[in-house]
């Protein structure tokens, strides 16, 4: 009985357009700064790990 009811919701039975999912959102200045800091952190971590080996 539950198996028949499981996928009867409109979100499963009706087509949904995917265009809204393809929107490109530009990075903010804060995002760019965080990305830059993260890359520096990864580079430093990689240098330390290669020196230890």
C-alpha positions as CSV (number, residue, x, y, z in Angstrom):
1,X,0.0,0.0,0.0
2,X,2.8,2.5,0.9
3,X,4.7,1.6,-2.3
4,X,1.8,2.9,-4.5
5,X,1.7,6.1,-2.5
6,X,5.4,6.6,-2.4
7,X,6.0,8.4,-5.8
8,X,2.5,10.0,-6.3
9,X,3.6,13.4,-5.1
10,X,3.7,16.0,-8.0
11,X,7.4,16.6,-7.5
12,X,7.9,13.0,-8.8
13,X,5.2,12.9,-11.5
14,X,5.6,16.3,-13.1
15,X,8.4,17.6,-15.2
16,X,10.6,20.2,-13.6
17,X,12.6,22.6,-15.8
18,X,16.3,22.6,-15.1
19,X,17.1,26.1,-16.4
20,X,17.2,27.7,-12.9
21,X,19.9,25.2,-11.9
22,X,22.2,26.4,-14.7
23,X,22.6,29.9,-13.3
24,X,26.1,31.1,-12.8
25,X,26.5,33.1,-9.6
26,X,29.6,35.4,-9.6
27,X,31.9,35.3,-6.6
28,X,31.8,38.1,-4.1
29,X,35.0,39.8,-2.9
30,X,34.7,37.8,0.4
31,X,34.4,34.6,-1.5
32,X,37.5,35.4,-3.6
33,X,39.4,36.3,-0.4
34,X,38.4,33.0,1.3
35,X,39.4,31.0,-1.8
36,X,42.8,32.8,-1.9
37,X,43.4,32.1,1.8
38,X,42.4,28.5,1.4
39,X,44.8,27.9,-1.5
40,X,47.7,29.5,0.4
41,X,46.9,27.2,3.4
42,X,46.9,24.2,1.2
43,X,50.2,25.2,-0.5
44,X,51.8,25.8,2.8
45,X,50.5,22.5,4.2
46,X,51.8,20.6,1.1
47,X,55.3,22.2,1.5
48,X,55.5,21.2,5.1
49,X,54.4,17.6,4.3
50,X,57.0,17.3,1.6
51,X,59.8,18.6,3.9
52,X,58.9,16.1,6.6
53,X,59.1,13.1,4.2
